[in-house]
Amino acid sequence: MARFGGNEFSSFSVPLVFDGRYFVLEPGNPVLLSVFIEREGKPIFEVLKNKGVNNPITDVASNVTGVLTVTDKMSGKFLYKVRPGSETSIAFGKLDGGEISARVSDRSIQVGGITLENNQFHGVMAGVVVQANGAVGIGAPIPPTVLKLLKSAS
């Protein structure tokens, strides 16, 4: 079990999913953030334990303050930027070119205008799912292929 943003995750700590990317948090000081996308049954990490990872799908750049910016390798399109830390902030790129912000603190998970506090996610669920068009869902199931990857990593 893990607690993030005042919410309890009983099986896996996947508070956010964005456009097929899984944002996994590991408790600790500092909290460690990893982001991966599943391709052909294998994880492709874009961020691993708060560090950008060279990969075939995206380019990951870091600035002096530790903000990681992730863009599509083929098109150069902005996908998301993340600032790992005790209060992890994330900005997701939307299809129309805008952004939707997210913040995971010790008390809540905020995405756009939605705030989750003191919720319990039992089983194999992601807390918040953000689609590329900016639509937001809560409590979505984790696909079997991704679940298998998460179980093999734990």
C-alpha positions as CSV (number, residue, x, y, z in Angstrom):
1,M,0.0,0.0,0.0
2,A,1.2,3.5,-0.7
3,R,-0.3,7.0,0.1
4,F,0.1,9.8,-2.4
5,G,-1.8,13.0,-2.4
6,G,-3.7,12.0,0.6
7,N,-5.0,9.0,-1.4
8,E,-4.4,5.4,-0.6
9,F,-3.4,2.9,-3.4
10,S,-3.6,-0.7,-2.2
11,S,-1.9,-2.5,-5.1
12,F,0.2,-0.1,-7.2
13,S,1.0,3.6,-6.8
14,V,-0.1,4.9,-10.2
15,P,-1.8,8.2,-9.4
16,L,-1.7,9.5,-13.0
17,V,-2.0,8.1,-16.5
18,F,-1.6,10.5,-19.5
19,D,-2.2,9.4,-23.1
20,G,-0.9,5.8,-22.3
21,R,1.9,7.0,-20.1
22,Y,2.0,5.7,-16.5
23,F,3.3,8.0,-13.8
24,V,4.5,5.7,-11.0
25,L,5.5,7.1,-7.6
26,E,7.7,5.4,-5.1
27,P,7.5,6.6,-1.5
28,G,10.6,8.1,0.1
29,N,12.4,11.3,0.7
30,P,12.4,12.5,-2.0
31,V,9.5,10.8,-3.7
32,L,10.7,9.0,-6.8
33,L,8.8,9.4,-10.1
34,S,9.1,7.1,-13.0
35,V,7.1,7.5,-16.3
36,F,6.8,4.7,-18.9
37,I,4.8,3.8,-21.9
38,E,4.1,0.2,-22.9
39,R,5.2,-0.9,-26.4
40,E,4.9,-4.6,-27.5
41,G,4.7,-5.8,-23.9
42,K,7.8,-3.9,-22.8
43,P,8.1,-0.7,-20.8
44,I,9.9,2.2,-22.4
45,F,10.9,4.6,-19.6
46,E,10.9,8.3,-20.3
47,V,11.7,9.2,-16.7
48,L,13.2,6.7,-14.2
49,K,13.5,7.7,-10.5
50,N,13.4,11.4,-11.3
51,K,15.9,11.3,-14.1
52,G,15.3,11.6,-17.9
53,V,15.9,8.4,-19.9
54,N,17.2,8.3,-23.5
55,N,14.6,6.2,-25.4
56,P,13.4,5.6,-29.0
57,I,10.0,7.4,-28.7
58,T,10.7,10.7,-27.0
59,D,13.3,13.3,-26.2
60,V,13.7,14.2,-22.6
61,A,15.5,17.5,-21.6
62,S,16.3,18.7,-18.1
63,N,16.8,22.3,-17.1
64,V,18.9,23.6,-14.2
65,T,16.0,23.5,-11.7
66,G,15.3,19.8,-12.5
67,V,12.2,20.3,-14.7
68,L,12.0,17.5,-17.3
69,T,10.4,18.4,-20.6
70,V,9.3,15.4,-22.8
71,T,8.6,15.8,-26.5
72,D,7.8,13.4,-29.3
73,K,11.0,12.4,-31.1
74,M,9.4,12.3,-34.6
75,S,7.2,15.5,-34.5
76,G,8.9,17.5,-31.8
77,K,5.4,18.0,-30.2
78,F,5.4,18.9,-26.5
79,L,3.9,16.0,-24.5
80,Y,4.5,16.9,-20.9
81,K,6.8,18.5,-18.4
82,V,7.3,17.4,-14.8
83,R,9.0,18.7,-11.7
84,P,9.7,15.8,-9.4
85,G,9.8,16.6,-5.7
86,S,7.8,16.7,-2.5
87,E,5.1,18.4,-4.5
88,T,5.3,16.9,-8.0
89,S,3.9,19.3,-10.6
90,I,3.1,18.2,-14.2
91,A,1.9,20.0,-17.3
92,F,0.3,17.8,-20.0
93,G,0.2,19.0,-23.6
94,K,-3.3,18.8,-25.2
95,L,-4.1,18.1,-28.8
96,D,-5.2,21.7,-29.4
97,G,-1.9,22.9,-28.2
98,G,-3.0,24.0,-24.7
99,E,-1.9,22.5,-21.4
100,I,-3.6,20.9,-18.5
101,S,-1.8,21.1,-15.1
102,A,-1.5,18.4,-12.4
103,R,-0.1,18.5,-9.0
104,V,0.6,15.6,-6.6
105,S,1.2,16.8,-3.0
106,D,1.2,15.1,0.4
107,R,-2.5,16.1,0.7
108,S,-4.1,15.8,-2.7
109,I,-4.0,15.0,-6.4
110,Q,-5.2,17.9,-8.5
111,V,-5.7,17.7,-12.3
112,G,-7.3,20.6,-14.0
113,G,-10.4,21.5,-11.9
114,I,-10.5,18.1,-10.1
115,T,-9.1,17.5,-6.7
116,L,-8.8,14.1,-5.1
117,E,-8.3,13.9,-1.3
118,N,-8.6,11.0,1.1
119,N,-9.7,8.4,-1.5
120,Q,-8.9,4.7,-1.6
121,F,-8.0,2.9,-4.8
122,H,-8.2,-0.8,-4.3
123,G,-7.0,-3.3,-6.8
124,V,-5.4,-2.5,-10.1
125,M,-6.6,1.0,-10.7
126,A,-4.9,4.3,-11.7
127,G,-6.1,7.3,-9.8
128,V,-6.6,9.9,-12.5
129,V,-6.5,9.4,-16.3
130,V,-5.9,12.4,-18.6
131,Q,-6.5,11.9,-22.3
132,A,-4.6,13.9,-25.0
133,N,-7.8,16.0,-25.6
134,G,-7.8,17.1,-22.0
135,A,-10.6,14.8,-20.8
136,V,-10.1,13.5,-17.3
137,G,-11.4,10.3,-15.7
138,I,-11.0,8.9,-12.2
139,G,-10.3,5.3,-11.1
140,A,-9.6,3.7,-14.4
141,P,-8.4,0.1,-14.6
142,I,-4.8,-0.7,-15.5
143,P,-4.6,-2.8,-18.7
144,P,-3.5,-6.4,-18.2
145,T,-0.2,-5.9,-20.2
146,V,0.8,-2.9,-18.1
147,L,-0.3,-4.7,-14.9
148,K,2.1,-7.6,-15.8
149,L,4.9,-5.1,-16.2
150,L,4.2,-3.5,-12.8
151,K,4.0,-6.9,-11.1
152,S,7.3,-8.0,-12.6
153,A,9.0,-4.8,-11.4
154,S,7.8,-5.1,-7.8
